[in-house]
Amino acid sequence: MTAPADGSAVAVDAEPRAAAGEVLVHLAQWMAEVALTAGPGQEPAQGRGAGLELGAPLRDLGVDSLDLIRLARRIESSFGVRTQLRELFDPELTTRSLAALVAERAARRGAGGEAPEPGGAHGPVLLAPPQETAWEEQGADRAHWNQAMLFTTRPDVDPGLFAEAVRRLVAGHASLRLAVEQRPARRPFQHTAALVTDGPPEVALGDALDTVDISELADAARADAITLRCSVEQRSLDPRAGRVVRFVRFDAGPGRPGRLLIVVHQLAIDMVSWSVLLADLEEVYTALEAGRPDVWPTEDTSYPQWSRALAAHARTPEAEAEAAWWTEVARTPAALPLDRPAADRGRSGHRASDHPAPPAPGADPRAANTAATAATHLEEFPADLTVRLHAAARAHRAHPGDLVLHALGETLAELLGEAAVRVDVLRHGREESIGDVQLSRTTGWFTTTVPVRLDLAPGAPAERLARTVGHLAALPGGGVGHGALARHGRPRIAAALRSAPPSDVSFDFEGDDADSLPLGSLLPHMAPEPVGDITAPHWVRPHLIEVIATTDDATLRVEWWYSTALHEEATVRALAARHRAHLTALLGALLDADAGGGAGAGPAADAPTP
């Protein structure tokens, strides 16, 4: 018996046909939380979906790749069965056929292959493309550049069991043990150190784990102490020395909830990895507490193995065939006018990264595009617009983020007077079509920035949207090939791709991530105290304007991050207002046309050229 995520039990060792119905119930519940389409005559379901057609292909239900990554983890957690993303992306796979597949694998699951040995060393291997790009950009201070979260712990956490759980977590995830080595005139390499898996866990972990006693402090002083320590910890990492993670547990004394700060260097983690880490920490601690010492978190393909596979992929004929696509995309306009005069951008469009202070008079003001100069403008949309956004996405077989991105393209094309514009779009990067890899349980920095060409040539709104949706669907290999070719490809191809400056604008649709963190009994809540500055003041921002869209609480919010050294607040507000107007007009036109019986604008039948 294996307990699924909702707490009920499913007999996974039954005959496949008998178990498939039980599996289907859970899959249908999970898919209804994220599905964008409904079967005819079905009752509304909870979440983004308004019902679920069990016989419809998954890719027609409006789910995106992040949804499928989370689905793969749920399947493994609940049924002990691992599925590859390439299987979940099969155009013929339905919820019903997936249930049968999971049930069959659960029924014939035996001893299977040996799990990878926890705590093993890896390397050396080249940095993955997003790691190497960022390593070059951050020339001034590569140490203070983190992700961090602060959680409330349940009362009376057992210190010994917690230390052992952290040891097993670090042993099971190679990215938490990486170190970067760079010698003069050579590209940087990464390797992972071995971790001792027996003996005292505190000794094996060294300075990766610390405990702070705050039990004698009053409430106000306790909060101040936590805040101060969090701020100090942000400057405690150094990837060159192999210090890429810190766990700091604040012990508030018997019967009181404590705190847990987890700080991880950006080179070692992306946002998707947090769900894996937190789920594994919860599982291991509760297992140890229940007297089950056999539970160790493992990942199929480690991050160093993925980096090696991606570098090898860049020299394959399949990858090199993508070069023409990316070269054509790179020719699309992508530069924004600045509110302050700018000198020459510099080679490859990279901003200087060695200047912690503002540039001297006459210097390139892009050197001041740092964390210290960053500001944000928030555009919050009416609640009913989110409903209309999902309705339009369903009708046009698109993801909601595609529509928000398309409206951004309309805004930039209007500003620049161009028929096409280029935007750097953030994608999860966990493409299991590269080599023989499984990545749903792997931690590391997979998030990749992909150049996307938005064609805004004249046409009806639905036709223009269809070009955007079609281009996104046709991205070769999900986009990871661009970074692989630019960083690991043959010299001629790599030089051509890296000579193109990045877009001045990036876009990230984070959607509704309110429930993406698997908080449980050990870490029940996010803590209210601030974690401090996750980057140094002179950390270089990779784009002039970053557009981040979320739909938390069913409300669309769009954040516009910019540098006050380069753009005035009024300029960014005006851009945000035009984007709001374009998105509102797009939804109105699409829904009005649909109501009038107009044809939908699904992706083009043939993959469009850039």
C-alpha positions as CSV (number, residue, x, y, z in Angstrom):
1,M,0.0,0.0,0.0
2,T,1.2,3.5,-0.9
3,A,-0.4,6.6,0.5
4,P,-1.2,9.1,-2.2
5,A,-1.0,12.9,-1.8
6,D,-4.5,13.3,-0.6
7,G,-4.1,10.9,2.3
8,S,-6.1,7.9,1.0
9,A,-4.5,4.6,0.2
10,V,-4.2,2.8,-3.1
11,A,-3.2,-0.8,-3.5
12,V,-0.5,-0.5,-6.2
13,D,0.3,-4.2,-6.1
14,A,-3.1,-5.3,-7.5
15,E,-3.7,-6.4,-11.0
16,P,-3.4,-3.5,-13.5
17,R,-7.1,-3.5,-14.5
18,A,-8.3,-3.5,-10.9
19,A,-5.9,-0.7,-9.9
20,A,-6.4,1.5,-12.9
21,G,-9.8,2.8,-11.8
22,E,-8.4,3.8,-8.4
23,V,-5.4,5.5,-10.1
24,L,-7.7,7.3,-12.5
25,V,-9.7,8.9,-9.7
26,H,-6.6,10.6,-8.3
27,L,-5.2,11.6,-11.7
28,A,-8.6,13.1,-12.7
29,Q,-8.6,15.1,-9.4
30,W,-5.1,16.4,-10.0
31,M,-5.6,17.2,-13.7
32,A,-8.8,19.1,-12.9
33,E,-6.8,21.5,-10.8
34,V,-4.8,22.7,-13.8
35,A,-6.9,21.8,-16.9
36,L,-8.2,24.6,-19.1
37,T,-10.8,22.6,-21.0
38,A,-13.9,20.8,-20.0
39,G,-15.8,17.8,-21.4
40,P,-19.3,18.5,-22.6
41,G,-21.9,18.2,-19.9
42,Q,-19.5,17.7,-17.1
43,E,-19.8,19.3,-13.7
44,P,-17.3,22.1,-12.7
45,A,-14.2,21.0,-10.9
46,Q,-12.0,22.7,-8.4
47,G,-9.0,24.8,-9.7
48,R,-8.4,26.2,-13.1
49,G,-10.4,23.6,-14.9
50,A,-14.1,23.6,-15.4
51,G,-14.4,19.9,-15.7
52,L,-12.2,17.2,-17.3
53,E,-12.6,15.0,-20.4
54,L,-10.8,11.8,-19.5
55,G,-10.4,10.7,-23.1
56,A,-8.9,14.0,-24.3
57,P,-5.1,14.2,-25.0
58,L,-3.3,15.9,-22.1
59,R,-1.8,18.5,-24.4
60,D,-5.3,19.5,-25.4
61,L,-6.3,20.2,-21.8
62,G,-4.2,23.4,-21.6
63,V,-1.6,22.1,-19.2
64,D,1.9,23.4,-19.5
65,S,5.2,21.7,-19.0
66,L,5.5,22.8,-15.3
67,D,2.1,21.3,-14.7
68,L,3.4,18.0,-16.1
69,I,6.6,18.1,-14.0
70,R,4.4,18.5,-10.9
71,L,2.2,15.7,-12.1
72,A,5.2,13.4,-12.5
73,R,6.3,14.1,-8.9
74,R,2.8,13.4,-7.6
75,I,2.6,10.1,-9.5
76,E,5.9,9.0,-8.0
77,S,5.1,10.2,-4.5
78,S,1.7,8.5,-4.5
79,F,2.2,5.3,-6.5
80,G,6.0,4.7,-6.5
81,V,6.0,4.9,-10.3
82,R,8.3,7.2,-12.3
83,T,7.2,8.7,-15.6
84,Q,9.3,10.7,-18.0
85,L,8.2,14.1,-19.3
86,R,8.6,12.8,-22.9
87,E,5.9,10.2,-22.1
88,L,3.6,12.9,-20.6
89,F,4.1,15.0,-23.7
90,D,3.0,12.2,-26.0
91,P,0.3,13.7,-28.2
92,E,-1.9,10.7,-27.8
93,L,-1.7,10.3,-24.0
94,T,-4.9,10.9,-22.2
95,T,-5.8,10.9,-18.5
96,R,-7.4,7.5,-18.9
97,S,-4.4,6.0,-20.7
98,L,-2.0,7.5,-18.2
99,A,-3.9,5.9,-15.4
100,A,-3.5,2.5,-17.1
101,L,0.2,3.1,-17.6
102,V,0.7,4.0,-14.0
103,A,-1.3,1.1,-12.7
104,E,0.6,-1.4,-15.0
105,R,4.0,-0.1,-13.8
106,A,2.9,-0.2,-10.2
107,A,1.7,-3.8,-10.6
108,R,4.9,-5.0,-12.1
109,R,7.2,-2.9,-10.0
110,G,9.7,-5.3,-8.4
111,A,13.2,-4.8,-7.1
112,G,14.0,-2.8,-10.2
113,G,17.4,-1.2,-10.8
114,E,19.7,-0.1,-8.1
115,A,19.2,3.5,-6.9
116,P,22.2,5.8,-7.2
117,E,24.5,5.8,-4.2
118,P,23.7,8.8,-2.1
119,G,26.5,11.3,-1.4
120,G,28.6,10.3,-4.4
121,A,31.1,12.7,-6.0
122,H,30.7,13.9,-9.6
123,G,32.8,15.8,-12.1
124,P,34.4,17.8,-13.3
125,V,32.0,19.0,-16.0
126,L,31.4,22.3,-17.8
127,L,28.8,24.6,-16.3
128,A,25.4,24.4,-17.9
129,P,24.5,27.2,-20.3
130,P,22.5,29.4,-17.9
131,Q,25.2,28.9,-15.2
132,E,28.0,29.9,-17.5
133,T,26.2,32.9,-19.0
134,A,25.4,34.2,-15.5
135,W,29.0,33.5,-14.3
136,E,30.3,35.8,-17.0
137,E,27.8,38.5,-16.3
138,Q,28.5,38.6,-12.6
139,G,32.1,39.5,-12.6
140,A,32.1,41.6,-9.4
141,D,30.6,39.4,-6.7
142,R,29.6,35.9,-7.6
143,A,29.1,34.8,-4.0
144,H,26.2,36.9,-2.8
145,W,23.7,35.7,-5.4
146,N,21.1,33.4,-3.8
147,Q,17.6,32.1,-3.5
148,A,16.3,31.9,0.1
149,M,13.2,30.9,2.0
150,L,12.3,31.2,5.7
151,F,9.8,28.7,7.1
152,T,8.0,28.2,10.4
153,T,8.9,24.9,11.9
154,R,6.5,22.8,14.1
155,P,7.2,22.9,17.8
156,D,9.7,20.5,19.3
157,V,11.7,19.5,16.3
158,D,14.2,16.8,17.2
159,P,17.7,18.2,16.6
160,G,19.3,14.9,15.9
161,L,16.6,13.6,13.5
162,F,16.6,17.0,11.7
163,A,20.4,17.0,11.2
164,E,20.2,13.5,9.8
165,A,17.3,14.5,7.5
166,V,19.4,17.4,6.2
167,R,22.4,15.2,5.7
168,R,20.3,12.8,3.6
169,L,18.8,15.7,1.6
170,V,22.2,17.1,0.7
171,A,23.5,13.5,0.0
172,G,20.6,12.9,-2.3
173,H,20.9,16.0,-4.4
174,A,24.2,16.6,-6.2
175,S,23.5,20.3,-6.9
176,L,23.7,21.0,-3.1
177,R,27.3,19.9,-3.1
178,L,28.7,21.6,-6.2
179,A,31.8,23.8,-6.4
180,V,33.0,25.9,-9.2
181,E,36.7,25.8,-10.3
182,Q,38.1,28.4,-12.7
183,R,41.7,28.6,-13.7
184,P,43.2,31.4,-15.8
185,A,42.3,31.4,-19.5
186,R,40.0,28.4,-19.0
187,R,36.3,27.9,-18.9
188,P,34.9,27.3,-15.4
189,F,34.1,23.7,-14.4
190,Q,31.8,22.4,-11.7
191,H,32.2,19.3,-9.6
192,T,30.4,17.9,-6.6
193,A,32.1,16.6,-3.4
194,A,31.3,13.3,-1.8
195,L,29.4,13.4,1.5
196,V,29.9,10.9,4.3
197,T,26.6,9.1,4.9
198,D,27.4,7.5,8.3
199,G,28.7,8.8,11.6
200,P,27.5,12.1,13.2
201,P,25.5,14.1,10.6
202,E,26.8,17.5,12.0
203,V,30.4,16.4,11.2
204,A,29.5,15.4,7.6
205,L,27.6,18.6,6.9
206,G,30.2,20.9,8.4
207,D,29.0,24.6,8.1
208,A,26.0,23.7,5.9
209,L,23.9,23.3,9.0
210,D,23.7,25.6,12.1
211,T,21.3,26.0,15.0
212,V,20.5,29.3,16.7
213,D,19.0,29.3,20.2
214,I,16.4,32.1,20.5
215,S,14.4,30.5,23.3
216,E,15.4,33.2,25.9
217,L,14.4,36.1,23.7
218,A,11.1,38.0,23.9
219,D,8.9,38.0,20.9
220,A,10.0,41.3,19.4
221,A,13.7,40.5,20.1
222,R,13.2,37.1,18.6
223,A,11.9,38.5,15.3
224,D,14.8,41.0,15.2
225,A,17.4,38.3,15.8
226,I,15.9,36.1,13.1
227,T,15.9,39.0,10.6
228,L,19.5,40.0,11.4
229,R,20.8,36.5,11.1
230,C,19.0,36.0,7.8
231,S,20.6,39.1,6.4
232,V,24.1,37.9,7.5
233,E,23.5,34.4,6.0
234,Q,22.9,35.9,2.6
235,R,26.6,36.7,2.5
236,S,27.8,33.3,3.8
237,L,28.0,31.3,0.5
238,D,30.9,30.9,-1.9
239,P,30.6,28.5,-4.9
240,R,34.4,28.5,-5.4
241,A,34.8,27.0,-1.9
242,G,31.9,24.6,-2.4
243,R,29.6,26.4,0.0
244,V,26.3,26.6,-1.9
245,V,23.7,25.8,0.7
246,R,23.0,26.8,4.4
247,F,20.3,25.4,6.7
248,V,19.9,27.6,9.8
249,R,17.4,26.3,12.3
250,F,16.1,28.8,14.9
251,D,15.2,26.9,18.1
252,A,12.5,28.8,20.0
253,G,12.3,26.4,22.9
254,P,9.8,23.7,24.0
255,G,6.3,24.0,22.7
256,R,7.1,27.0,20.4
257,P,7.3,27.0,16.6
258,G,10.8,27.8,15.4
259,R,12.1,28.9,12.1
260,L,14.2,27.3,9.3
261,L,16.2,29.4,6.9
262,I,17.4,27.7,3.7
263,V,19.8,29.7,1.6
264,V,21.0,28.2,-1.7
265,H,23.3,29.8,-4.2
266,Q,21.7,30.6,-7.6
267,L,24.1,28.3,-9.5
268,A,22.7,25.3,-7.5
269,I,18.9,25.7,-7.7
270,D,15.9,27.0,-9.6
271,M,12.3,27.6,-8.4
272,V,11.1,24.2,-9.5
273,S,13.8,22.6,-7.3
274,W,12.3,24.0,-4.1
275,S,9.3,21.7,-4.4
276,V,11.6,18.7,-4.7
277,L,13.7,19.7,-1.7
278,L,10.9,20.5,0.6
279,A,9.0,17.3,-0.2
280,D,12.1,15.2,0.3
281,L,12.9,16.9,3.6
282,E,9.4,16.3,4.9
283,E,9.4,12.7,3.8
284,V,12.8,11.9,5.3
285,Y,12.2,13.6,8.6
286,T,8.8,12.0,9.2
287,A,10.2,8.6,8.2
288,L,13.1,8.9,10.7
289,E,10.7,10.0,13.3
290,A,8.5,7.0,12.7
291,G,11.5,4.7,13.1
292,R,12.1,4.0,9.4
293,P,15.8,4.6,8.8
294,D,15.8,3.2,5.3
295,V,14.4,6.3,3.5
296,W,16.9,8.3,1.4
297,P,16.0,10.8,-1.3
298,T,17.5,10.1,-4.7
299,E,17.4,11.6,-8.1
300,D,17.6,9.6,-11.3
301,T,19.8,12.0,-13.4
302,S,22.0,14.3,-11.3
303,Y,22.7,17.9,-12.3
304,P,26.3,17.2,-13.3
305,Q,25.1,14.3,-15.5
306,W,22.5,16.6,-17.1
307,S,25.2,19.3,-17.8
308,R,27.4,16.6,-19.5
309,A,24.4,15.3,-21.5
310,L,23.6,18.9,-22.7
311,A,27.2,19.6,-23.7
312,A,27.2,16.4,-25.7
313,H,23.9,17.2,-27.3
314,A,25.2,20.5,-28.7
315,R,27.5,18.6,-31.0
316,T,24.9,16.3,-32.5
317,P,23.3,16.8,-36.0
318,E,19.9,17.2,-34.4
319,A,21.1,20.2,-32.3
320,E,23.1,21.7,-35.1
321,A,20.0,21.6,-37.3
322,E,18.4,24.2,-35.0
323,A,21.1,26.8,-35.6
324,A,19.3,28.3,-38.6
325,W,16.2,28.8,-36.5
326,W,18.0,30.6,-33.7
327,T,20.1,32.7,-36.0
328,E,17.0,34.0,-37.7
329,V,15.3,34.7,-34.4
330,A,18.4,36.6,-33.3
331,R,18.0,39.1,-36.2
332,T,14.6,40.3,-34.7
333,P,14.7,43.8,-33.1
334,A,15.1,43.7,-29.3
335,A,16.6,47.0,-28.1
336,L,14.6,49.5,-26.1
337,P,15.3,53.3,-26.2
338,L,16.7,54.6,-22.9
339,D,15.6,57.6,-21.0
340,R,19.3,58.5,-20.4
341,P,22.0,58.7,-23.2
342,A,23.8,55.5,-23.6
343,A,27.3,54.9,-25.0
344,D,28.2,51.8,-27.0
345,R,26.6,48.7,-25.6
346,G,29.8,46.8,-25.7
347,R,30.6,43.5,-27.3
348,S,27.7,41.0,-27.4
349,G,25.4,43.4,-25.7
350,H,26.7,42.5,-22.2
351,R,26.7,45.3,-19.6
352,A,29.8,45.8,-17.6
353,S,29.7,43.8,-14.4
354,D,32.8,45.0,-12.6
355,H,31.5,48.3,-11.3
356,P,29.8,48.3,-7.9
357,A,29.5,52.0,-8.0
358,P,27.5,54.1,-10.6
359,P,29.6,54.8,-13.7
360,A,31.6,57.9,-14.1
361,P,30.3,60.8,-16.3
362,G,30.4,59.7,-19.9
363,A,30.5,56.0,-19.2
364,D,28.0,53.5,-20.4
365,P,25.0,53.9,-18.0
366,R,24.2,50.2,-18.5
367,A,26.9,49.5,-16.0
368,A,24.5,50.9,-13.5
369,N,21.9,48.2,-14.3
370,T,22.3,46.7,-10.9
371,A,20.3,45.4,-8.0
372,A,20.8,48.7,-6.2
373,T,19.1,50.7,-9.0
374,A,16.2,48.2,-9.4
375,A,12.6,49.4,-9.0
376,T,9.3,47.8,-9.8
377,H,5.8,48.9,-11.0
378,L,2.9,46.6,-10.3
379,E,-0.1,46.4,-12.6
380,E,-3.1,44.5,-11.0
381,F,-6.0,43.6,-13.2
382,P,-9.7,43.2,-12.2
383,A,-10.6,39.7,-11.0
384,D,-12.9,39.1,-13.9
385,L,-10.1,39.5,-16.4
386,T,-8.4,36.4,-15.1
387,V,-11.6,34.5,-15.9
388,R,-11.7,35.9,-19.3
389,L,-8.0,35.2,-19.8
390,H,-8.6,31.5,-19.1
391,A,-11.7,31.4,-21.2
392,A,-9.9,32.9,-24.2
393,A,-6.9,30.5,-23.7
394,R,-9.3,27.5,-23.7
395,A,-11.1,28.7,-26.8
396,H,-7.8,29.1,-28.7
397,R,-5.9,26.1,-27.4
398,A,-3.3,28.3,-25.7
399,H,-1.8,28.8,-22.3
400,P,-2.8,32.0,-20.4
401,G,0.8,33.0,-20.4
402,D,0.9,33.0,-24.2
403,L,-1.8,35.6,-24.3
404,V,0.0,37.8,-21.8
405,L,3.2,37.5,-23.7
406,H,1.5,38.2,-27.0
407,A,0.1,41.5,-25.5
408,L,3.6,42.4,-24.5
409,G,4.8,41.8,-28.0
410,E,2.0,44.1,-29.3
411,T,3.2,46.8,-26.8
412,L,6.8,46.5,-27.8
413,A,6.0,46.4,-31.6
414,E,4.0,49.6,-31.1
415,L,6.8,51.3,-29.2
416,L,9.6,50.3,-31.7
417,G,7.5,50.7,-34.9
418,E,8.4,47.1,-35.9
419,A,6.4,44.3,-37.3
420,A,8.2,41.7,-35.2
421,V,10.1,41.9,-31.9
422,R,12.2,39.6,-29.8
423,V,11.7,38.9,-26.1
424,D,13.7,36.6,-23.9
425,V,11.3,34.2,-22.3
426,L,12.1,32.2,-19.2
427,R,11.3,28.4,-19.5
428,H,11.8,25.6,-17.1
429,G,14.5,23.9,-19.2
430,R,13.9,20.4,-17.9
431,E,13.8,18.8,-21.4
432,E,13.9,15.0,-21.1
433,S,14.4,14.7,-24.9
434,I,18.1,15.4,-24.4
435,G,19.9,12.1,-23.9
436,D,18.6,9.4,-21.6
437,V,17.6,11.5,-18.6
438,Q,14.9,11.8,-16.0
439,L,14.7,15.2,-14.3
440,S,11.4,15.5,-12.4
441,R,13.2,14.8,-9.1
442,T,16.5,16.5,-9.9
443,T,17.5,19.8,-8.4
444,G,19.7,22.4,-10.1
445,W,19.5,25.5,-12.2
446,F,17.6,24.3,-15.3
447,T,15.7,27.5,-15.9
448,T,16.7,28.8,-19.3
449,T,16.2,32.1,-21.2
450,V,15.0,31.5,-24.7
451,P,14.8,34.2,-27.4
452,V,11.3,34.3,-28.9
453,R,10.3,36.1,-32.0
454,L,6.8,37.6,-31.9
455,D,5.4,38.3,-35.3
456,L,2.9,41.2,-35.1
457,A,2.3,41.6,-38.9
458,P,-1.2,42.9,-39.8
459,G,-4.1,40.5,-39.3
460,A,-7.1,39.8,-37.2
461,P,-6.4,39.5,-33.4
462,A,-7.0,35.7,-33.6
463,E,-4.6,35.4,-36.5
464,R,-1.9,37.4,-34.8
465,L,-2.3,35.3,-31.6
466,A,-2.1,32.1,-33.6
467,R,1.3,33.1,-34.9
468,T,2.6,33.6,-31.4
469,V,1.1,30.4,-30.1
470,G,2.4,28.5,-33.2
471,H,5.9,29.9,-32.7
472,L,6.0,28.9,-29.1
473,A,4.8,25.4,-29.9
474,A,7.5,25.0,-32.6
475,L,10.5,26.1,-30.4
476,P,13.0,23.4,-31.2
477,G,13.6,21.1,-28.3
478,G,11.6,23.4,-25.9
479,G,14.4,26.0,-26.3
480,V,17.3,24.4,-24.4
481,G,19.2,23.9,-27.7
482,H,19.8,27.7,-28.0
483,G,21.9,27.8,-24.9
484,A,23.5,24.5,-25.6
485,L,24.6,25.6,-29.1
486,A,25.7,29.1,-27.9
487,R,27.8,27.6,-25.1
488,H,28.9,24.1,-26.1
489,G,28.3,24.1,-29.9
490,R,31.0,24.1,-32.5
491,P,33.0,27.3,-32.6
492,R,31.4,28.8,-35.7
493,I,27.8,28.1,-34.5
494,A,28.6,29.2,-30.9
495,A,30.2,32.4,-32.0
496,A,27.3,33.4,-34.3
497,L,24.7,32.9,-31.6
498,R,26.7,34.6,-28.9
499,S,27.4,37.6,-31.0
500,A,23.7,38.6,-31.0
501,P,22.9,40.8,-28.0
502,P,20.2,39.5,-25.6
503,S,16.8,41.2,-25.7
504,D,16.4,44.2,-23.5
505,V,13.1,42.7,-22.2
506,S,12.5,39.3,-20.5
507,F,9.1,37.7,-19.7
508,D,8.2,35.1,-17.1
509,F,4.7,33.8,-16.6
510,E,4.7,32.2,-13.1
511,G,1.0,31.6,-13.1
512,D,-0.6,30.5,-9.8
513,D,2.2,29.1,-7.7
514,A,0.4,29.6,-4.4
515,D,0.2,25.8,-3.9
516,S,3.4,24.7,-5.6
517,L,5.4,24.5,-2.4
518,P,4.6,21.2,-0.6
519,L,4.5,22.5,3.0
520,G,3.7,19.8,5.5
521,S,3.9,18.9,9.2
522,L,7.6,19.8,9.6
523,L,7.4,23.2,7.8
524,P,3.7,24.1,7.9
525,H,4.0,27.8,6.9
526,M,6.2,30.5,5.3
527,A,7.6,32.7,8.1
528,P,6.8,36.4,8.2
529,E,10.3,37.7,8.9
530,P,12.3,39.0,5.9
531,V,15.1,36.9,4.5
532,G,17.3,39.9,3.6
533,D,18.9,40.9,0.3
534,I,19.5,37.8,-1.9
535,T,21.9,39.7,-4.1
536,A,24.8,42.1,-3.6
537,P,23.9,45.8,-4.5
538,H,26.2,45.6,-7.5
539,W,24.7,42.4,-8.8
540,V,24.1,42.9,-12.6
541,R,20.5,42.6,-13.8
542,P,20.5,40.5,-17.0
543,H,17.7,42.5,-18.7
544,L,16.8,46.2,-18.7
545,I,13.1,45.4,-18.1
546,E,11.8,42.2,-16.6
547,V,8.1,41.4,-16.9
548,I,6.8,38.9,-14.4
549,A,3.1,37.8,-14.5
550,T,1.3,35.8,-11.8
551,T,-2.3,34.7,-11.2
552,D,-2.2,34.1,-7.5
553,D,-5.6,34.3,-5.8
554,A,-7.1,34.2,-9.3
555,T,-6.0,37.8,-10.0
556,L,-3.6,38.6,-12.8
557,R,-0.7,40.8,-11.6
558,V,2.1,42.0,-13.8
559,E,5.3,43.3,-12.3
560,W,7.6,45.5,-14.4
561,W,11.2,45.5,-13.0
562,Y,13.5,48.2,-14.3
563,S,16.6,50.2,-13.5
564,T,16.1,53.8,-12.3
565,A,19.6,54.5,-13.8
566,L,18.2,53.8,-17.3
567,H,14.5,54.4,-17.3
568,E,12.1,56.9,-15.7
569,E,9.2,55.6,-13.7
570,A,6.8,57.4,-16.0
571,T,8.2,55.5,-19.0
572,V,7.6,52.1,-17.4
573,R,4.2,53.1,-16.2
574,A,3.3,54.1,-19.7
575,L,4.5,50.7,-21.1
576,A,2.5,48.9,-18.4
577,A,-0.6,50.9,-19.3
578,R,-0.2,50.1,-23.0
579,H,0.3,46.4,-22.2
580,R,-2.9,46.5,-20.1
581,A,-4.8,48.1,-22.9
582,H,-3.5,45.6,-25.5
583,L,-4.3,42.6,-23.3
584,T,-7.8,43.9,-22.5
585,A,-8.5,44.6,-26.1
586,L,-7.2,41.2,-27.2
587,L,-9.4,39.3,-24.8
588,G,-12.4,41.4,-25.8
589,A,-11.8,40.7,-29.5
590,L,-11.2,37.0,-29.1
591,L,-14.2,36.4,-26.9
592,D,-16.5,38.6,-29.0
593,A,-15.5,36.7,-32.1
594,D,-16.0,33.4,-30.4
595,A,-19.5,34.5,-29.2
596,G,-20.3,35.5,-32.7
597,G,-19.3,32.1,-34.1
598,G,-15.9,33.1,-35.4
599,A,-13.3,30.5,-36.0
600,G,-10.8,29.8,-33.2
601,A,-7.2,30.5,-33.6
602,G,-5.4,27.3,-32.6
603,P,-1.8,26.8,-33.4
604,A,-1.0,26.6,-37.1
605,A,-1.0,23.1,-38.6
606,D,2.6,23.4,-39.7
607,A,5.3,24.7,-37.4
608,P,6.0,28.3,-38.4
609,T,9.4,29.5,-39.4
610,P,10.9,32.2,-37.2
